[in-house]
Amino acid sequence: MTSLERDVGALEARMQTVEQEIHAMREDVREIRDTLVTARGGWKTLTLVIGMSVSVGALVAKLTPMFLLAKP
């Protein structure tokens, strides 16, 4: 076996290792993406609930003095 063949064999082995690592990284990135997509929907729901709560709170704060100070 010549030096060139040995070098090519070593490079092929390293290339296989690199390909396996890239495949693992691709799977990790997919998991991160899926988590972010799921979290994005949760944040939208939370924002909607907070907005509705603030609106109801503002309405109560506005109407409470009218009902408490209203004289029949």
CHARMM-style PDB file with segment names, atoms N, HN, CA, C and O in Angstrom:
ATOM      1  N   MET     1       0.854  -1.175   0.000  1.00  0.00      PROA
ATOM      2  CA  MET     1       0.000   0.000   0.000  1.00  0.00      PROA
ATOM      3  C   MET     1       0.899   1.237   0.000  1.00  0.00      PROA
ATOM      4  O   MET     1       1.825   1.347   0.804  1.00  0.00      PROA
ATOM      5  N   THR     2       0.621   2.130  -0.882  1.00  0.00      PROA
ATOM      6  HN  THR     2      -0.131   2.041  -1.535  1.00  0.00      PROA
ATOM      7  CA  THR     2       1.455   3.314  -0.993  1.00  0.00      PROA
ATOM      8  C   THR     2       0.982   4.381  -0.027  1.00  0.00      PROA
ATOM      9  O   THR     2      -0.094   4.286   0.563  1.00  0.00      PROA
ATOM     10  N   SER     3       1.789   5.364   0.112  1.00  0.00      PROA
ATOM     11  HN  SER     3       2.663   5.441  -0.367  1.00  0.00      PROA
ATOM     12  CA  SER     3       1.481   6.479   1.000  1.00  0.00      PROA
ATOM     13  C   SER     3       0.226   7.208   0.539  1.00  0.00      PROA
ATOM     14  O   SER     3      -0.573   7.663   1.358  1.00  0.00      PROA
ATOM     15  N   LEU     4       0.059   7.316  -0.769  1.00  0.00      PROA
ATOM     16  HN  LEU     4       0.708   6.946  -1.434  1.00  0.00      PROA
ATOM     17  CA  LEU     4      -1.108   8.004  -1.323  1.00  0.00      PROA
ATOM     18  C   LEU     4      -2.394   7.248  -0.989  1.00  0.00      PROA
ATOM     19  O   LEU     4      -3.391   7.861  -0.609  1.00  0.00      PROA
ATOM     20  N   GLU     5      -2.375   5.943  -1.127  1.00  0.00      PROA
ATOM     21  HN  GLU     5      -1.565   5.445  -1.436  1.00  0.00      PROA
ATOM     22  CA  GLU     5      -3.557   5.137  -0.813  1.00  0.00      PROA
ATOM     23  C   GLU     5      -3.895   5.225   0.677  1.00  0.00      PROA
ATOM     24  O   GLU     5      -5.065   5.287   1.055  1.00  0.00      PROA
ATOM     25  N   ARG     6      -2.865   5.229   1.510  1.00  0.00      PROA
ATOM     26  HN  ARG     6      -1.914   5.178   1.203  1.00  0.00      PROA
ATOM     27  CA  ARG     6      -3.070   5.347   2.946  1.00  0.00      PROA
ATOM     28  C   ARG     6      -3.676   6.708   3.289  1.00  0.00      PROA
ATOM     29  O   ARG     6      -4.582   6.801   4.117  1.00  0.00      PROA
ATOM     30  N   ASP     7      -3.175   7.749   2.654  1.00  0.00      PROA
ATOM     31  HN  ASP     7      -2.439   7.674   1.981  1.00  0.00      PROA
ATOM     32  CA  ASP     7      -3.713   9.093   2.889  1.00  0.00      PROA
ATOM     33  C   ASP     7      -5.169   9.193   2.431  1.00  0.00      PROA
ATOM     34  O   ASP     7      -6.001   9.794   3.111  1.00  0.00      PROA
ATOM     35  N   VAL     8      -5.468   8.599   1.273  1.00  0.00      PROA
ATOM     36  HN  VAL     8      -4.793   8.112   0.720  1.00  0.00      PROA
ATOM     37  CA  VAL     8      -6.839   8.626   0.763  1.00  0.00      PROA
ATOM     38  C   VAL     8      -7.753   7.861   1.714  1.00  0.00      PROA
ATOM     39  O   VAL     8      -8.864   8.314   1.989  1.00  0.00      PROA
ATOM     40  N   GLY     9      -7.322   6.737   2.209  1.00  0.00      PROA
ATOM     41  HN  GLY     9      -6.420   6.369   1.985  1.00  0.00      PROA
ATOM     42  CA  GLY     9      -8.113   5.959   3.163  1.00  0.00      PROA
ATOM     43  C   GLY     9      -8.367   6.735   4.443  1.00  0.00      PROA
ATOM     44  O   GLY     9      -9.475   6.704   4.978  1.00  0.00      PROA
ATOM     45  N   ALA    10      -7.361   7.424   4.934  1.00  0.00      PROA
ATOM     46  HN  ALA    10      -6.461   7.449   4.499  1.00  0.00      PROA
ATOM     47  CA  ALA    10      -7.520   8.227   6.149  1.00  0.00      PROA
ATOM     48  C   ALA    10      -8.495   9.376   5.905  1.00  0.00      PROA
ATOM     49  O   ALA    10      -9.329   9.687   6.756  1.00  0.00      PROA
ATOM     50  N   LEU    11      -8.382  10.001   4.740  1.00  0.00      PROA
ATOM     51  HN  LEU    11      -7.705   9.749   4.049  1.00  0.00      PROA
ATOM     52  CA  LEU    11      -9.295  11.101   4.416  1.00  0.00      PROA
ATOM     53  C   LEU    11     -10.736  10.607   4.256  1.00  0.00      PROA
ATOM     54  O   LEU    11     -11.675  11.297   4.654  1.00  0.00      PROA
ATOM     55  N   GLU    12     -10.912   9.422   3.676  1.00  0.00      PROA
ATOM     56  HN  GLU    12     -10.149   8.862   3.353  1.00  0.00      PROA
ATOM     57  CA  GLU    12     -12.260   8.868   3.548  1.00  0.00      PROA
ATOM     58  C   GLU    12     -12.861   8.596   4.924  1.00  0.00      PROA
ATOM     59  O   GLU    12     -14.043   8.854   5.151  1.00  0.00      PROA
ATOM     60  N   ALA    13     -12.057   8.081   5.830  1.00  0.00      PROA
ATOM     61  HN  ALA    13     -11.096   7.872   5.646  1.00  0.00      PROA
ATOM     62  CA  ALA    13     -12.545   7.818   7.192  1.00  0.00      PROA
ATOM     63  C   ALA    13     -12.930   9.118   7.881  1.00  0.00      PROA
ATOM     64  O   ALA    13     -13.968   9.196   8.539  1.00  0.00      PROA
ATOM     65  N   ARG    14     -12.090  10.137   7.730  1.00  0.00      PROA
ATOM     66  HN  ARG    14     -11.247  10.073   7.196  1.00  0.00      PROA
ATOM     67  CA  ARG    14     -12.413  11.435   8.337  1.00  0.00      PROA
ATOM     68  C   ARG    14     -13.662  12.034   7.717  1.00  0.00      PROA
ATOM     69  O   ARG    14     -14.460  12.667   8.408  1.00  0.00      PROA
ATOM     70  N   MET    15     -13.837  11.835   6.406  1.00  0.00      PROA
ATOM     71  HN  MET    15     -13.189  11.320   5.845  1.00  0.00      PROA
ATOM     72  CA  MET    15     -15.011  12.366   5.722  1.00  0.00      PROA
ATOM     73  C   MET    15     -16.279  11.698   6.228  1.00  0.00      PROA
ATOM     74  O   MET    15     -17.301  12.362   6.398  1.00  0.00      PROA
ATOM     75  N   GLN    16     -16.227  10.399   6.469  1.00  0.00      PROA
ATOM     76  HN  GLN    16     -15.397   9.859   6.330  1.00  0.00      PROA
ATOM     77  CA  GLN    16     -17.381   9.696   7.019  1.00  0.00      PROA
ATOM     78  C   GLN    16     -17.729  10.236   8.400  1.00  0.00      PROA
ATOM     79  O   GLN    16     -18.903  10.398   8.730  1.00  0.00      PROA
ATOM     80  N   THR    17     -16.717  10.511   9.197  1.00  0.00      PROA
ATOM     81  HN  THR    17     -15.763  10.379   8.928  1.00  0.00      PROA
ATOM     82  CA  THR    17     -16.944  11.070  10.537  1.00  0.00      PROA
ATOM     83  C   THR    17     -17.587  12.444  10.431  1.00  0.00      PROA
ATOM     84  O   THR    17     -18.518  12.756  11.174  1.00  0.00      PROA
ATOM     85  N   VAL    18     -17.097  13.259   9.516  1.00  0.00      PROA
ATOM     86  HN  VAL    18     -16.341  13.006   8.913  1.00  0.00      PROA
ATOM     87  CA  VAL    18     -17.653  14.600   9.320  1.00  0.00      PROA
ATOM     88  C   VAL    18     -19.104  14.504   8.855  1.00  0.00      PROA
ATOM     89  O   VAL    18     -19.949  15.268   9.320  1.00  0.00      PROA
ATOM     90  N   GLU    19     -19.401  13.587   7.952  1.00  0.00      PROA
ATOM     91  HN  GLU    19     -18.715  12.966   7.574  1.00  0.00      PROA
ATOM     92  CA  GLU    19     -20.772  13.413   7.471  1.00  0.00      PROA
ATOM     93  C   GLU    19     -21.702  12.989   8.607  1.00  0.00      PROA
ATOM     94  O   GLU    19     -22.834  13.465   8.688  1.00  0.00      PROA
ATOM     95  N   GLN    20     -21.237  12.105   9.476  1.00  0.00      PROA
ATOM     96  HN  GLN    20     -20.318  11.718   9.410  1.00  0.00      PROA
ATOM     97  CA  GLN    20     -22.049  11.677  10.616  1.00  0.00      PROA
ATOM     98  C   GLN    20     -22.310  12.848  11.569  1.00  0.00      PROA
ATOM     99  O   GLN    20     -23.419  13.003  12.080  1.00  0.00      PROA
ATOM    100  N   GLU    21     -21.294  13.659  11.799  1.00  0.00      PROA
ATOM    101  HN  GLU    21     -20.393  13.533  11.384  1.00  0.00      PROA
ATOM    102  CA  GLU    21     -21.464  14.817  12.680  1.00  0.00      PROA
ATOM    103  C   GLU    21     -22.433  15.833  12.068  1.00  0.00      PROA
ATOM    104  O   GLU    21     -23.245  16.418  12.783  1.00  0.00      PROA
ATOM    105  N   ILE    22     -22.353  16.042  10.766  1.00  0.00      PROA
ATOM    106  HN  ILE    22     -21.692  15.566  10.186  1.00  0.00      PROA
ATOM    107  CA  ILE    22     -23.269  16.969  10.098  1.00  0.00      PROA
ATOM    108  C   ILE    22     -24.696  16.445  10.186  1.00  0.00      PROA
ATOM    109  O   ILE    22     -25.630  17.217  10.404  1.00  0.00      PROA
ATOM    110  N   HSD    23     -24.867  15.146  10.019  1.00  0.00      PROA
ATOM    111  HN  HSD    23     -24.108  14.520   9.842  1.00  0.00      PROA
ATOM    112  CA  HSD    23     -26.203  14.555  10.135  1.00  0.00      PROA
ATOM    113  C   HSD    23     -26.750  14.763  11.548  1.00  0.00      PROA
ATOM    114  O   HSD    23     -27.922  15.105  11.712  1.00  0.00      PROA
ATOM    115  N   ALA    24     -25.922  14.561  12.561  1.00  0.00      PROA
ATOM    116  HN  ALA    24     -24.970  14.283  12.428  1.00  0.00      PROA
ATOM    117  CA  ALA    24     -26.357  14.773  13.947  1.00  0.00      PROA
ATOM    118  C   ALA    24     -26.706  16.239  14.190  1.00  0.00      PROA
ATOM    119  O   ALA    24     -27.690  16.539  14.866  1.00  0.00      PROA
ATOM    120  N   MET    25     -25.905  17.151  13.644  1.00  0.00      PROA
ATOM    121  HN  MET    25     -25.106  16.908  13.096  1.00  0.00      PROA
ATOM    122  CA  MET    25     -26.188  18.576  13.802  1.00  0.00      PROA
ATOM    123  C   MET    25     -27.491  18.946  13.105  1.00  0.00      PROA
ATOM    124  O   MET    25     -28.251  19.767  13.620  1.00  0.00      PROA
ATOM    125  N   ARG    26     -27.760  18.361  11.953  1.00  0.00      PROA
ATOM    126  HN  ARG    26     -27.143  17.694  11.535  1.00  0.00      PROA
ATOM    127  CA  ARG    26     -28.992  18.626  11.225  1.00  0.00      PROA
ATOM    128  C   ARG    26     -30.203  18.198  12.057  1.00  0.00      PROA
ATOM    129  O   ARG    26     -31.208  18.908  12.098  1.00  0.00      PROA
ATOM    130  N   GLU    27     -30.113  17.055  12.713  1.00  0.00      PROA
ATOM    131  HN  GLU    27     -29.297  16.478  12.680  1.00  0.00      PROA
ATOM    132  CA  GLU    27     -31.198  16.596  13.581  1.00  0.00      PROA
ATOM    133  C   GLU    27     -31.391  17.550  14.762  1.00  0.00      PROA
ATOM    134  O   GLU    27     -32.523  17.847  15.141  1.00  0.00      PROA
ATOM    135  N   ASP    28     -30.287  18.030  15.342  1.00  0.00      PROA
ATOM    136  HN  ASP    28     -29.367  17.789  15.033  1.00  0.00      PROA
ATOM    137  CA  ASP    28     -30.380  18.966  16.463  1.00  0.00      PROA
ATOM    138  C   ASP    28     -31.039  20.270  16.029  1.00  0.00      PROA
ATOM    139  O   ASP    28     -31.864  20.825  16.755  1.00  0.00      PROA
ATOM    140  N   VAL    29     -30.680  20.754  14.858  1.00  0.00      PROA
ATOM    141  HN  VAL    29     -30.010  20.303  14.268  1.00  0.00      PROA
ATOM    142  CA  VAL    29     -31.263  22.002  14.352  1.00  0.00      PROA
ATOM    143  C   VAL    29     -32.764  21.820  14.108  1.00  0.00      PROA
ATOM    144  O   VAL    29     -33.549  22.728  14.380  1.00  0.00      PROA
ATOM    145  N   ARG    30     -33.160  20.667  13.603  1.00  0.00      PROA
ATOM    146  HN  ARG    30     -32.522  19.929  13.382  1.00  0.00      PROA
ATOM    147  CA  ARG    30     -34.592  20.397  13.402  1.00  0.00      PROA
ATOM    148  C   ARG    30     -35.339  20.406  14.729  1.00  0.00      PROA
ATOM    149  O   ARG    30     -36.438  20.953  14.821  1.00  0.00      PROA
ATOM    150  N   GLU    31     -34.746  19.802  15.759  1.00  0.00      PROA
ATOM    151  HN  GLU    31     -33.853  19.358  15.684  1.00  0.00      PROA
ATOM    152  CA  GLU    31     -35.394  19.804  17.072  1.00  0.00      PROA
ATOM    153  C   GLU    31     -35.528  21.225  17.619  1.00  0.00      PROA
ATOM    154  O   GLU    31     -36.561  21.577  18.189  1.00  0.00      PROA
ATOM    155  N   ILE    32     -34.498  22.030  17.449  1.00  0.00      PROA
ATOM    156  HN  ILE    32     -33.659  21.744  16.986  1.00  0.00      PROA
ATOM    157  CA  ILE    32     -34.543  23.420  17.906  1.00  0.00      PROA
ATOM    158  C   ILE    32     -35.622  24.183  17.147  1.00  0.00      PROA
ATOM    159  O   ILE    32     -36.385  24.943  17.743  1.00  0.00      PROA
ATOM    160  N   ARG    33     -35.684  23.982  15.834  1.00  0.00      PROA
ATOM    161  HN  ARG    33     -35.064  23.365  15.350  1.00  0.00      PROA
ATOM    162  CA  ARG    33     -36.698  24.643  15.023  1.00  0.00      PROA
ATOM    163  C   ARG    33     -38.108  24.248  15.455  1.00  0.00      PROA
ATOM    164  O   ARG    33     -38.991  25.097  15.575  1.00  0.00      PROA
ATOM    165  N   ASP    34     -38.309  22.954  15.685  1.00  0.00      PROA
ATOM    166  HN  ASP    34     -37.592  22.264  15.588  1.00  0.00      PROA
ATOM    167  CA  ASP    34     -39.630  22.493  16.124  1.00  0.00      PROA
ATOM    168  C   ASP    34     -40.006  23.104  17.469  1.00  0.00      PROA
ATOM    169  O   ASP    34     -41.162  23.470  17.679  1.00  0.00      PROA
ATOM    170  N   THR    35     -39.048  23.216  18.374  1.00  0.00      PROA
ATOM    171  HN  THR    35     -38.109  22.918  18.203  1.00  0.00      PROA
ATOM    172  CA  THR    35     -39.305  23.827  19.677  1.00  0.00      PROA
ATOM    173  C   THR    35     -39.679  25.297  19.521  1.00  0.00      PROA
ATOM    174  O   THR    35     -40.597  25.777  20.185  1.00  0.00      PROA
ATOM    175  N   LEU    36     -38.983  26.004  18.657  1.00  0.00      PROA
ATOM    176  HN  LEU    36     -38.237  25.613  18.117  1.00  0.00      PROA
ATOM    177  CA  LEU    36     -39.286  27.415  18.443  1.00  0.00      PROA
ATOM    178  C   LEU    36     -40.652  27.607  17.804  1.00  0.00      PROA
ATOM    179  O   LEU    36     -41.374  28.541  18.151  1.00  0.00      PROA
ATOM    180  N   VAL    37     -41.012  26.734  16.878  1.00  0.00      PROA
ATOM    181  HN  VAL    37     -40.426  25.975  16.595  1.00  0.00      PROA
ATOM    182  CA  VAL    37     -42.329  26.837  16.240  1.00  0.00      PROA
ATOM    183  C   VAL    37     -43.419  26.617  17.278  1.00  0.00      PROA
ATOM    184  O   VAL    37     -44.425  27.327  17.282  1.00  0.00      PROA
ATOM    185  N   THR    38     -43.230  25.645  18.155  1.00  0.00      PROA
ATOM    186  HN  THR    38     -42.413  25.068  18.152  1.00  0.00      PROA
ATOM    187  CA  THR    38     -44.200  25.383  19.213  1.00  0.00      PROA
ATOM    188  C   THR    38     -44.272  26.552  20.181  1.00  0.00      PROA
ATOM    189  O   THR    38     -45.363  26.961  20.579  1.00  0.00      PROA
ATOM    190  N   ALA    39     -43.136  27.087  20.560  1.00  0.00      PROA
ATOM    191  HN  ALA    39     -42.249  26.755  20.237  1.00  0.00      PROA
ATOM    192  CA  ALA    39     -43.110  28.213  21.500  1.00  0.00      PROA
ATOM    193  C   ALA    39     -43.729  29.453  20.888  1.00  0.00      PROA
ATOM    194  O   ALA    39     -44.352  30.245  21.594  1.00  0.00      PROA
ATOM    195  N   ARG    40     -43.569  29.633  19.602  1.00  0.00      PROA
ATOM    196  HN  ARG    40     -43.062  28.989  19.028  1.00  0.00      PROA
ATOM    197  CA  ARG    40     -44.123  30.808  18.939  1.00  0.00      PROA
ATOM    198  C   ARG    40     -45.640  30.844  19.096  1.00  0.00      PROA
ATOM    199  O   ARG    40     -46.202  31.909  19.352  1.00  0.00      PROA
ATOM    200  N   GLY    41     -46.309  29.712  18.948  1.00  0.00      PROA
ATOM    201  HN  GLY    41     -45.852  28.847  18.740  1.00  0.00      PROA
ATOM    202  CA  GLY    41     -47.753  29.651  19.128  1.00  0.00      PROA
ATOM    203  C   GLY    41     -48.149  29.944  20.558  1.00  0.00      PROA
ATOM    204  O   GLY    41     -49.163  30.599  20.800  1.00  0.00      PROA
ATOM    205  N   GLY    42     -47.361  29.466  21.510  1.00  0.00      PROA
ATOM    206  HN  GLY    42     -46.538  28.934  21.313  1.00  0.00      PROA
ATOM    207  CA  GLY    42     -47.637  29.725  22.921  1.00  0.00      PROA
ATOM    208  C   GLY    42     -47.520  31.203  23.254  1.00  0.00      PROA
ATOM    209  O   GLY    42     -48.318  31.736  24.024  1.00  0.00      PROA
ATOM    210  N   TRP    43     -46.538  31.857  22.683  1.00  0.00      PROA
ATOM    211  HN  TRP    43     -45.889  31.424  22.057  1.00  0.00      PROA
ATOM    212  CA  TRP    43     -46.363  33.291  22.937  1.00  0.00      PROA
ATOM    213  C   TRP    43     -47.530  34.092  22.363  1.00  0.00      PROA
ATOM    214  O   TRP    43     -47.958  35.080  22.961  1.00  0.00      PROA
ATOM    215  N   LYS    44     -48.035  33.679  21.229  1.00  0.00      PROA
ATOM    216  HN  LYS    44     -47.688  32.877  20.744  1.00  0.00      PROA
ATOM    217  CA  LYS    44     -49.176  34.387  20.637  1.00  0.00      PROA
ATOM    218  C   LYS    44     -50.401  34.254  21.535  1.00  0.00      PROA
ATOM    219  O   LYS    44     -51.134  35.221  21.746  1.00  0.00      PROA
ATOM    220  N   THR    45     -50.614  33.069  22.054  1.00  0.00      PROA
ATOM    221  HN  THR    45     -50.019  32.284  21.883  1.00  0.00      PROA
ATOM    222  CA  THR    45     -51.748  32.846  22.952  1.00  0.00      PROA
ATOM    223  C   THR    45     -51.587  33.675  24.221  1.00  0.00      PROA
ATOM    224  O   THR    45     -52.534  34.318  24.675  1.00  0.00      PROA
ATOM    225  N   LEU    46     -50.389  33.657  24.788  1.00  0.00      PROA
ATOM    226  HN  LEU    46     -49.620  33.134  24.419  1.00  0.00      PROA
ATOM    227  CA  LEU    46     -50.132  34.433  26.000  1.00  0.00      PROA
ATOM    228  C   LEU    46     -50.345  35.921  25.751  1.00  0.00      PROA
ATOM    229  O   LEU    46     -50.912  36.610  26.600  1.00  0.00      PROA
ATOM    230  N   THR    47     -49.906  36.425  24.616  1.00  0.00      PROA
ATOM    231  HN  THR    47     -49.445  35.866  23.927  1.00  0.00      PROA
ATOM    232  CA  THR    47     -50.101  37.832  24.274  1.00  0.00      PROA
ATOM    233  C   THR    47     -51.586  38.162  24.145  1.00  0.00      PROA
ATOM    234  O   THR    47     -52.023  39.223  24.590  1.00  0.00      PROA
ATOM    235  N   LEU    48     -52.353  37.277  23.549  1.00  0.00      PROA
ATOM    236  HN  LEU    48     -51.997  36.415  23.187  1.00  0.00      PROA
ATOM    237  CA  LEU    48     -53.788  37.486  23.413  1.00  0.00      PROA
ATOM    238  C   LEU    48     -54.466  37.539  24.779  1.00  0.00      PROA
ATOM    239  O   LEU    48     -55.306  38.406  25.023  1.00  0.00      PROA
ATOM    240  N   VAL    49     -54.108  36.622  25.662  1.00  0.00      PROA
ATOM    241  HN  VAL    49     -53.426  35.918  25.464  1.00  0.00      PROA
ATOM    242  CA  VAL    49     -54.698  36.598  27.009  1.00  0.00      PROA
ATOM    243  C   VAL    49     -54.335  37.863  27.784  1.00  0.00      PROA
ATOM    244  O   VAL    49     -55.190  38.445  28.452  1.00  0.00      PROA
ATOM    245  N   ILE    50     -53.098  38.284  27.701  1.00  0.00      PROA
ATOM    246  HN  ILE    50     -52.403  37.812  27.159  1.00  0.00      PROA
ATOM    247  CA  ILE    50     -52.673  39.503  28.393  1.00  0.00      PROA
ATOM    248  C   ILE    50     -53.417  40.714  27.839  1.00  0.00      PROA
ATOM    249  O   ILE    50     -53.874  41.562  28.605  1.00  0.00      PROA
ATOM    250  N   GLY    51     -53.542  40.801  26.530  1.00  0.00      PROA
ATOM    251  HN  GLY    51     -53.171  40.111  25.908  1.00  0.00      PROA
ATOM    252  CA  GLY    51     -54.256  41.926  25.921  1.00  0.00      PROA
ATOM    253  C   GLY    51     -55.707  41.980  26.346  1.00  0.00      PROA
ATOM    254  O   GLY    51     -56.236  43.054  26.633  1.00  0.00      PROA
ATOM    255  N   MET    52     -56.355  40.824  26.386  1.00  0.00      PROA
ATOM    256  HN  MET    52     -55.926  39.951  26.153  1.00  0.00      PROA
ATOM    257  CA  MET    52     -57.746  40.799  26.821  1.00  0.00      PROA
ATOM    258  C   MET    52     -57.862  41.171  28.301  1.00  0.00      PROA
ATOM    259  O   MET    52     -58.792  41.880  28.685  1.00  0.00      PROA
ATOM    260  N   SER    53     -56.941  40.708  29.126  1.00  0.00      PROA
ATOM    261  HN  SER    53     -56.185  40.132  28.814  1.00  0.00      PROA
ATOM    262  CA  SER    53     -56.968  41.037  30.552  1.00  0.00      PROA
ATOM    263  C   SER    53     -56.799  42.534  30.781  1.00  0.00      PROA
ATOM    264  O   SER    53     -57.481  43.127  31.617  1.00  0.00      PROA
ATOM    265  N   VAL    54     -55.889  43.132  30.036  1.00  0.00      PROA
ATOM    266  HN  VAL    54     -55.335  42.651  29.357  1.00  0.00      PROA
ATOM    267  CA  VAL    54     -55.665  44.573  30.160  1.00  0.00      PROA
ATOM    268  C   VAL    54     -56.911  45.330  29.724  1.00  0.00      PROA
ATOM    269  O   VAL    54     -57.283  46.320  30.355  1.00  0.00      PROA
ATOM    270  N   SER    55     -57.550  44.887  28.671  1.00  0.00      PROA
ATOM    271  HN  SER    55     -57.248  44.083  28.159  1.00  0.00      PROA
ATOM    272  CA  SER    55     -58.765  45.556  28.196  1.00  0.00      PROA
ATOM    273  C   SER    55     -59.888  45.475  29.220  1.00  0.00      PROA
ATOM    274  O   SER    55     -60.566  46.468  29.484  1.00  0.00      PROA
ATOM    275  N   VAL    56     -60.083  44.297  29.795  1.00  0.00      PROA
ATOM    276  HN  VAL    56     -59.532  43.491  29.580  1.00  0.00      PROA
ATOM    277  CA  VAL    56     -61.117  44.137  30.814  1.00  0.00      PROA
ATOM    278  C   VAL    56     -60.780  44.974  32.045  1.00  0.00      PROA
ATOM    279  O   VAL    56     -61.660  45.609  32.625  1.00  0.00      PROA
ATOM    280  N   GLY    57     -59.523  44.978  32.439  1.00  0.00      PROA
ATOM    281  HN  GLY    57     -58.808  44.462  31.968  1.00  0.00      PROA
ATOM    282  CA  GLY    57     -59.105  45.790  33.585  1.00  0.00      PROA
ATOM    283  C   GLY    57     -59.336  47.270  33.354  1.00  0.00      PROA
ATOM    284  O   GLY    57     -59.784  47.978  34.256  1.00  0.00      PROA
ATOM    285  N   ALA    58     -59.036  47.744  32.155  1.00  0.00      PROA
ATOM    286  HN  ALA    58     -58.672  47.169  31.423  1.00  0.00      PROA
ATOM    287  CA  ALA    58     -59.258  49.152  31.842  1.00  0.00      PROA
ATOM    288  C   ALA    58     -60.744  49.485  31.845  1.00  0.00      PROA
ATOM    289  O   ALA    58     -61.141  50.554  32.308  1.00  0.00      PROA
ATOM    290  N   LEU    59     -61.559  48.579  31.333  1.00  0.00      PROA
ATOM    291  HN  LEU    59     -61.236  47.711  30.956  1.00  0.00      PROA
ATOM    292  CA  LEU    59     -63.003  48.793  31.325  1.00  0.00      PROA
ATOM    293  C   LEU    59     -63.556  48.850  32.746  1.00  0.00      PROA
ATOM    294  O   LEU    59     -64.382  49.707  33.061  1.00  0.00      PROA
ATOM    295  N   VAL    60     -63.105  47.946  33.593  1.00  0.00      PROA
ATOM    296  HN  VAL    60     -62.434  47.250  33.337  1.00  0.00      PROA
ATOM    297  CA  VAL    60     -63.556  47.946  34.994  1.00  0.00      PROA
ATOM    298  C   VAL    60     -63.110  49.226  35.693  1.00  0.00      PROA
ATOM    299  O   VAL    60     -63.880  49.826  36.444  1.00  0.00      PROA
ATOM    300  N   ALA    61     -61.888  49.639  35.453  1.00  0.00      PROA
ATOM    301  HN  ALA    61     -61.263  49.151  34.843  1.00  0.00      PROA
ATOM    302  CA  ALA    61     -61.379  50.861  36.081  1.00  0.00      PROA
ATOM    303  C   ALA    61     -62.151  52.093  35.598  1.00  0.00      PROA
ATOM    304  O   ALA    61     -62.332  53.047  36.355  1.00  0.00      PROA
ATOM    305  N   LYS    62     -62.595  52.076  34.375  1.00  0.00      PROA
ATOM    306  HN  LYS    62     -62.448  51.301  33.760  1.00  0.00      PROA
ATOM    307  CA  LYS    62     -63.334  53.208  33.825  1.00  0.00      PROA
ATOM    308  C   LYS    62     -64.781  53.238  34.338  1.00  0.00      PROA
ATOM    309  O   LYS    62     -65.308  54.306  34.645  1.00  0.00      PROA
ATOM    310  N   LEU    63     -65.416  52.068  34.431  1.00  0.00      PROA
ATOM    311  HN  LEU    63     -64.987  51.200  34.181  1.00  0.00      PROA
ATOM    312  CA  LEU    63     -66.823  52.014  34.798  1.00  0.00      PROA
ATOM    313  C   LEU    63     -67.061  52.015  36.306  1.00  0.00      PROA
ATOM    314  O   LEU    63     -68.137  52.422  36.744  1.00  0.00      PROA
ATOM    315  N   THR    64     -66.115  51.582  37.101  1.00  0.00      PROA
ATOM    316  HN  THR    64     -65.240  51.252  36.745  1.00  0.00      PROA
ATOM    317  CA  THR    64     -66.298  51.514  38.555  1.00  0.00      PROA
ATOM    318  C   THR    64     -66.631  52.878  39.163  1.00  0.00      PROA
ATOM    319  O   THR    64     -67.588  52.962  39.933  1.00  0.00      PROA
ATOM    320  N   PRO    65     -65.903  53.935  38.864  1.00  0.00      PROA
ATOM    321  CA  PRO    65     -66.264  55.222  39.455  1.00  0.00      PROA
ATOM    322  C   PRO    65     -67.663  55.692  39.033  1.00  0.00      PROA
ATOM    323  O   PRO    65     -68.355  56.344  39.814  1.00  0.00      PROA
ATOM    324  N   MET    66     -68.075  55.371  37.828  1.00  0.00      PROA
ATOM    325  HN  MET    66     -67.513  54.841  37.194  1.00  0.00      PROA
ATOM    326  CA  MET    66     -69.397  55.793  37.374  1.00  0.00      PROA
ATOM    327  C   MET    66     -70.500  55.131  38.202  1.00  0.00      PROA
ATOM    328  O   MET    66     -71.485  55.775  38.563  1.00  0.00      PROA
ATOM    329  N   PHE    67     -70.330  53.861  38.495  1.00  0.00      PROA
ATOM    330  HN  PHE    67     -69.529  53.338  38.202  1.00  0.00      PROA
ATOM    331  CA  PHE    67     -71.347  53.134  39.260  1.00  0.00      PROA
ATOM    332  C   PHE    67     -71.285  53.473  40.750  1.00  0.00      PROA
ATOM    333  O   PHE    67     -72.319  53.515  41.416  1.00  0.00      PROA
ATOM    334  N   LEU    68     -70.098  53.711  41.272  1.00  0.00      PROA
ATOM    335  HN  LEU    68     -69.258  53.677  40.731  1.00  0.00      PROA
ATOM    336  CA  LEU    68     -69.966  54.001  42.699  1.00  0.00      PROA
ATOM    337  C   LEU    68     -70.398  55.425  43.029  1.00  0.00      PROA
ATOM    338  O   LEU    68     -70.933  55.686  44.107  1.00  0.00      PROA
ATOM    339  N   LEU    69     -70.162  56.342  42.095  1.00  0.00      PROA
ATOM    340  HN  LEU    69     -69.727  56.130  41.220  1.00  0.00      PROA
ATOM    341  CA  LEU    69     -70.487  57.750  42.352  1.00  0.00      PROA
ATOM    342  C   LEU    69     -71.835  58.147  41.777  1.00  0.00      PROA
ATOM    343  O   LEU    69     -72.268  59.282  41.971  1.00  0.00      PROA
ATOM    344  N   ALA    70     -72.498  57.261  41.088  1.00  0.00      PROA
ATOM    345  HN  ALA    70     -72.146  56.339  40.931  1.00  0.00      PROA
ATOM    346  CA  ALA    70     -73.796  57.595  40.502  1.00  0.00      PROA
ATOM    347  C   ALA    70     -74.826  57.725  41.601  1.00  0.00      PROA
ATOM    348  O   ALA    70     -74.943  56.866  42.475  1.00  0.00      PROA
ATOM    349  N   LYS    71     -75.565  58.807  41.543  1.00  0.00      PROA
ATOM    350  HN  LYS    71     -75.470  59.505  40.833  1.00  0.00      PROA
ATOM    351  CA  LYS    71     -76.610  59.052  42.557  1.00  0.00      PROA
ATOM    352  C   LYS    71     -77.967  58.815  41.907  1.00  0.00      PROA
ATOM    353  O   LYS    71     -78.274  59.387  40.861  1.00  0.00      PROA
ATOM    354  N   PRO    72     -78.765  57.977  42.529  1.00  0.00      PROA
ATOM    355  CA  PRO    72     -80.068  57.693  41.925  1.00  0.00      PROA
ATOM    356  C   PRO    72     -81.048  58.823  42.034  1.00  0.00      PROA
ATOM    357  OT1 PRO    72     -82.180  58.706  41.564  1.00  0.00      PROA
TER     358      PRO     72
END
